[in-house]
Amino acid sequence: MGLRKLFHDLFIGRPCPGYEKEYREKVKALDVWSYSIGHKCKGILNGHSPKQIIEYYESIDKCICGYDKPKVIEIVGMGDFDITIKCPKCNRYITRSMYDHDVNKTFGWEELCVRDCNNGLSHGDIEETKKKEWDRIKLRQEDLKWKPMHPNNMSVNPPDGEYCLVIGRRGDSEPYGSKFAILFQEEEFEPMGTKSNAKIEYYILFMKRYYDIKGEMRYPEPRREIDPFEKIERTFTNLDINDYGEFVRHIKQ
């Protein structure tokens, strides 16, 4: 067998698994749509082969009204995804998003949408469940534990603000977190600059997000002296306290 024929058989003559002609023809007849800005495509779900789309469609049971040809709509926008399964006869529908609290894997929102649809739920049922869960996990005042922010995390340095660490987790995924920092901006006097007893003129709020958390998400306790070469298996080191993050807003005292 010559190299040209081998190349033709592997890459031209034979389609990738799941993209064979029989699947490409069958998927065209399904009421499956992918919507994005300015585009509406039939028989497509992002990241899925025609065979996978067919299997997904066939996993949807009859509607509780008895209708067996659901409509599947995927909405794509700026990297965000949600999917809707709707019954064209009774208009019952379910929508699940990649940002739903119980989504913990890639394309998990699609599986959850089928599960909810097959369980006879409506979108109102899903929204009520979401609301209860978000009310349970939403951030409250008592969850914010503010601590003094010493420059270089050295206790001999007077605090120049306060910080708060908030940790979250989506499903079984890795934890993520946010740091909120309030920097005290003191009133300045010329020509000597800021006085040691100057009053606070502005409170400046910063925020920084962390998605790759290693070890505990906390700072070491403030010390009189620090070792800049100390190896610590955690997300933050002493010097990280100086990184406030992105500016959010300021409030005049």
Contacts in CASP RR format, 6 or more apart in sequence:
PFRMAT RR
TARGET T0000
AUTHOR 0000-0000-0000
METHOD contacts of the structure
MODEL  1
MGLRKLFHDLFIGRPCPGYEKEYREKVKALDVWSYSIGHKCKGILNGHSP
KQIIEYYESIDKCICGYDKPKVIEIVGMGDFDITIKCPKCNRYITRSMYD
HDVNKTFGWEELCVRDCNNGLSHGDIEETKKKEWDRIKLRQEDLKWKPMH
PNNMSVNPPDGEYCLVIGRRGDSEPYGSKFAILFQEEEFEPMGTKSNAKI
EYYILFMKRYYDIKGEMRYPEPRREIDPFEKIERTFTNLDINDYGEFVRH
IKQ
15 21 0 8 1.000
16 49 0 8 1.000
17 49 0 8 1.000
17 51 0 8 1.000
18 49 0 8 1.000
18 50 0 8 1.000
18 51 0 8 1.000
18 52 0 8 1.000
19 49 0 8 1.000
19 50 0 8 1.000
19 51 0 8 1.000
20 51 0 8 1.000
23 49 0 8 1.000
23 50 0 8 1.000
23 51 0 8 1.000
23 54 0 8 1.000
24 50 0 8 1.000
26 50 0 8 1.000
26 54 0 8 1.000
27 43 0 8 1.000
27 50 0 8 1.000
27 53 0 8 1.000
27 54 0 8 1.000
28 42 0 8 1.000
28 43 0 8 1.000
30 43 0 8 1.000
30 53 0 8 1.000
30 54 0 8 1.000
30 57 0 8 1.000
30 72 0 8 1.000
31 69 0 8 1.000
31 70 0 8 1.000
31 71 0 8 1.000
31 72 0 8 1.000
31 88 0 8 1.000
32 42 0 8 1.000
32 43 0 8 1.000
32 44 0 8 1.000
32 45 0 8 1.000
32 53 0 8 1.000
32 57 0 8 1.000
32 71 0 8 1.000
32 72 0 8 1.000
32 74 0 8 1.000
33 40 0 8 1.000
33 41 0 8 1.000
33 42 0 8 1.000
33 43 0 8 1.000
33 44 0 8 1.000
33 71 0 8 1.000
33 72 0 8 1.000
33 73 0 8 1.000
33 74 0 8 1.000
34 40 0 8 1.000
34 41 0 8 1.000
34 43 0 8 1.000
34 44 0 8 1.000
34 45 0 8 1.000
34 46 0 8 1.000
34 73 0 8 1.000
34 74 0 8 1.000
34 76 0 8 1.000
35 73 0 8 1.000
35 74 0 8 1.000
35 75 0 8 1.000
35 76 0 8 1.000
36 75 0 8 1.000
36 76 0 8 1.000
36 77 0 8 1.000
37 77 0 8 1.000
43 50 0 8 1.000
43 53 0 8 1.000
44 53 0 8 1.000
44 74 0 8 1.000
45 52 0 8 1.000
45 53 0 8 1.000
45 56 0 8 1.000
45 72 0 8 1.000
45 74 0 8 1.000
45 83 0 8 1.000
45 110 0 8 1.000
46 74 0 8 1.000
46 76 0 8 1.000
46 81 0 8 1.000
47 107 0 8 1.000
48 56 0 8 1.000
56 72 0 8 1.000
56 110 0 8 1.000
56 114 0 8 1.000
57 70 0 8 1.000
57 72 0 8 1.000
59 114 0 8 1.000
60 70 0 8 1.000
60 72 0 8 1.000
60 85 0 8 1.000
60 114 0 8 1.000
60 117 0 8 1.000
60 118 0 8 1.000
61 117 0 8 1.000
61 118 0 8 1.000
62 68 0 8 1.000
63 70 0 8 1.000
63 87 0 8 1.000
63 89 0 8 1.000
63 90 0 8 1.000
63 92 0 8 1.000
63 117 0 8 1.000
64 90 0 8 1.000
64 92 0 8 1.000
64 120 0 8 1.000
65 87 0 8 1.000
65 89 0 8 1.000
65 90 0 8 1.000
65 92 0 8 1.000
66 89 0 8 1.000
67 87 0 8 1.000
67 88 0 8 1.000
67 89 0 8 1.000
67 90 0 8 1.000
69 88 0 8 1.000
70 85 0 8 1.000
70 86 0 8 1.000
70 87 0 8 1.000
70 88 0 8 1.000
70 117 0 8 1.000
71 84 0 8 1.000
71 85 0 8 1.000
71 86 0 8 1.000
71 87 0 8 1.000
71 88 0 8 1.000
72 83 0 8 1.000
72 84 0 8 1.000
72 85 0 8 1.000
72 86 0 8 1.000
73 83 0 8 1.000
73 84 0 8 1.000
73 86 0 8 1.000
74 81 0 8 1.000
74 82 0 8 1.000
74 83 0 8 1.000
74 84 0 8 1.000
75 81 0 8 1.000
75 82 0 8 1.000
75 83 0 8 1.000
75 84 0 8 1.000
80 97 0 8 1.000
80 98 0 8 1.000
80 99 0 8 1.000
81 97 0 8 1.000
81 98 0 8 1.000
81 109 0 8 1.000
82 95 0 8 1.000
82 96 0 8 1.000
82 97 0 8 1.000
82 98 0 8 1.000
82 109 0 8 1.000
83 95 0 8 1.000
83 96 0 8 1.000
83 109 0 8 1.000
83 110 0 8 1.000
83 113 0 8 1.000
84 93 0 8 1.000
84 94 0 8 1.000
84 95 0 8 1.000
84 113 0 8 1.000
85 93 0 8 1.000
85 94 0 8 1.000
85 113 0 8 1.000
85 114 0 8 1.000
85 117 0 8 1.000
86 92 0 8 1.000
86 93 0 8 1.000
86 94 0 8 1.000
87 93 0 8 1.000
92 120 0 8 1.000
92 122 0 8 1.000
92 123 0 8 1.000
93 122 0 8 1.000
93 123 0 8 1.000
94 113 0 8 1.000
94 116 0 8 1.000
94 117 0 8 1.000
94 121 0 8 1.000
94 122 0 8 1.000
94 123 0 8 1.000
94 126 0 8 1.000
95 113 0 8 1.000
95 123 0 8 1.000
95 126 0 8 1.000
96 103 0 8 1.000
96 109 0 8 1.000
96 110 0 8 1.000
96 112 0 8 1.000
96 113 0 8 1.000
96 116 0 8 1.000
96 126 0 8 1.000
97 103 0 8 1.000
97 109 0 8 1.000
98 108 0 8 1.000
98 109 0 8 1.000
100 109 0 8 1.000
100 112 0 8 1.000
100 130 0 8 1.000
101 130 0 8 1.000
101 133 0 8 1.000
101 134 0 8 1.000
101 137 0 8 1.000
101 170 0 8 1.000
101 171 0 8 1.000
102 112 0 8 1.000
102 133 0 8 1.000
102 171 0 8 1.000
103 109 0 8 1.000
103 112 0 8 1.000
103 170 0 8 1.000
103 171 0 8 1.000
104 170 0 8 1.000
104 171 0 8 1.000
104 172 0 8 1.000
104 173 0 8 1.000
116 125 0 8 1.000
116 126 0 8 1.000
139 166 0 8 1.000
143 166 0 8 1.000
144 164 0 8 1.000
144 166 0 8 1.000
144 180 0 8 1.000
145 164 0 8 1.000
145 165 0 8 1.000
146 162 0 8 1.000
146 163 0 8 1.000
146 164 0 8 1.000
146 182 0 8 1.000
147 162 0 8 1.000
147 163 0 8 1.000
147 164 0 8 1.000
148 159 0 8 1.000
148 161 0 8 1.000
148 162 0 8 1.000
148 222 0 8 1.000
149 159 0 8 1.000
149 160 0 8 1.000
149 161 0 8 1.000
149 162 0 8 1.000
149 163 0 8 1.000
149 181 0 8 1.000
149 183 0 8 1.000
149 241 0 8 1.000
150 157 0 8 1.000
150 158 0 8 1.000
150 159 0 8 1.000
150 160 0 8 1.000
150 222 0 8 1.000
150 241 0 8 1.000
151 157 0 8 1.000
151 160 0 8 1.000
151 241 0 8 1.000
151 242 0 8 1.000
152 226 0 8 1.000
152 238 0 8 1.000
152 239 0 8 1.000
152 241 0 8 1.000
152 242 0 8 1.000
153 219 0 8 1.000
153 220 0 8 1.000
153 222 0 8 1.000
153 223 0 8 1.000
153 226 0 8 1.000
153 238 0 8 1.000
153 239 0 8 1.000
153 241 0 8 1.000
154 222 0 8 1.000
154 223 0 8 1.000
154 224 0 8 1.000
154 225 0 8 1.000
154 226 0 8 1.000
154 238 0 8 1.000
155 222 0 8 1.000
155 223 0 8 1.000
155 224 0 8 1.000
156 224 0 8 1.000
159 184 0 8 1.000
160 183 0 8 1.000
160 184 0 8 1.000
161 181 0 8 1.000
161 182 0 8 1.000
161 183 0 8 1.000
161 184 0 8 1.000
162 181 0 8 1.000
162 182 0 8 1.000
163 179 0 8 1.000
163 180 0 8 1.000
163 181 0 8 1.000
163 182 0 8 1.000
163 241 0 8 1.000
164 179 0 8 1.000
164 180 0 8 1.000
164 181 0 8 1.000
165 177 0 8 1.000
165 178 0 8 1.000
165 179 0 8 1.000
165 217 0 8 1.000
165 218 0 8 1.000
166 177 0 8 1.000
166 178 0 8 1.000
166 179 0 8 1.000
166 180 0 8 1.000
167 175 0 8 1.000
167 176 0 8 1.000
167 177 0 8 1.000
167 213 0 8 1.000
167 217 0 8 1.000
168 175 0 8 1.000
168 176 0 8 1.000
168 177 0 8 1.000
169 175 0 8 1.000
169 176 0 8 1.000
170 176 0 8 1.000
174 211 0 8 1.000
174 212 0 8 1.000
174 213 0 8 1.000
175 213 0 8 1.000
175 217 0 8 1.000
176 209 0 8 1.000
176 210 0 8 1.000
176 211 0 8 1.000
176 213 0 8 1.000
177 209 0 8 1.000
177 210 0 8 1.000
177 211 0 8 1.000
177 213 0 8 1.000
177 217 0 8 1.000
178 207 0 8 1.000
178 208 0 8 1.000
178 209 0 8 1.000
178 210 0 8 1.000
179 207 0 8 1.000
179 208 0 8 1.000
179 210 0 8 1.000
179 245 0 8 1.000
180 205 0 8 1.000
180 206 0 8 1.000
180 207 0 8 1.000
181 205 0 8 1.000
181 206 0 8 1.000
181 207 0 8 1.000
181 208 0 8 1.000
181 244 0 8 1.000
181 245 0 8 1.000
182 203 0 8 1.000
182 204 0 8 1.000
182 205 0 8 1.000
182 206 0 8 1.000
183 203 0 8 1.000
183 204 0 8 1.000
183 206 0 8 1.000
183 244 0 8 1.000
184 200 0 8 1.000
184 202 0 8 1.000
184 203 0 8 1.000
184 204 0 8 1.000
185 200 0 8 1.000
185 201 0 8 1.000
185 202 0 8 1.000
185 203 0 8 1.000
185 204 0 8 1.000
185 250 0 8 1.000
186 194 0 8 1.000
186 195 0 8 1.000
186 198 0 8 1.000
186 199 0 8 1.000
186 200 0 8 1.000
186 201 0 8 1.000
187 194 0 8 1.000
187 195 0 8 1.000
187 198 0 8 1.000
187 199 0 8 1.000
187 200 0 8 1.000
187 201 0 8 1.000
188 194 0 8 1.000
188 198 0 8 1.000
189 195 0 8 1.000
189 198 0 8 1.000
199 253 0 8 1.000
200 253 0 8 1.000
201 252 0 8 1.000
201 253 0 8 1.000
202 250 0 8 1.000
202 251 0 8 1.000
202 252 0 8 1.000
202 253 0 8 1.000
203 250 0 8 1.000
203 251 0 8 1.000
203 253 0 8 1.000
204 247 0 8 1.000
204 249 0 8 1.000
204 250 0 8 1.000
205 247 0 8 1.000
205 248 0 8 1.000
205 249 0 8 1.000
205 250 0 8 1.000
205 251 0 8 1.000
206 244 0 8 1.000
206 245 0 8 1.000
206 246 0 8 1.000
206 247 0 8 1.000
206 248 0 8 1.000
207 245 0 8 1.000
207 246 0 8 1.000
207 248 0 8 1.000
208 243 0 8 1.000
208 244 0 8 1.000
208 245 0 8 1.000
208 246 0 8 1.000
210 217 0 8 1.000
210 235 0 8 1.000
213 235 0 8 1.000
214 233 0 8 1.000
214 234 0 8 1.000
214 235 0 8 1.000
215 233 0 8 1.000
215 234 0 8 1.000
215 235 0 8 1.000
216 234 0 8 1.000
216 235 0 8 1.000
217 234 0 8 1.000
217 235 0 8 1.000
217 236 0 8 1.000
218 234 0 8 1.000
218 235 0 8 1.000
218 236 0 8 1.000
219 236 0 8 1.000
219 237 0 8 1.000
219 238 0 8 1.000
219 240 0 8 1.000
219 241 0 8 1.000
220 232 0 8 1.000
220 236 0 8 1.000
220 237 0 8 1.000
220 238 0 8 1.000
223 238 0 8 1.000
226 238 0 8 1.000
226 239 0 8 1.000
228 238 0 8 1.000
228 239 0 8 1.000
230 237 0 8 1.000
230 238 0 8 1.000
END
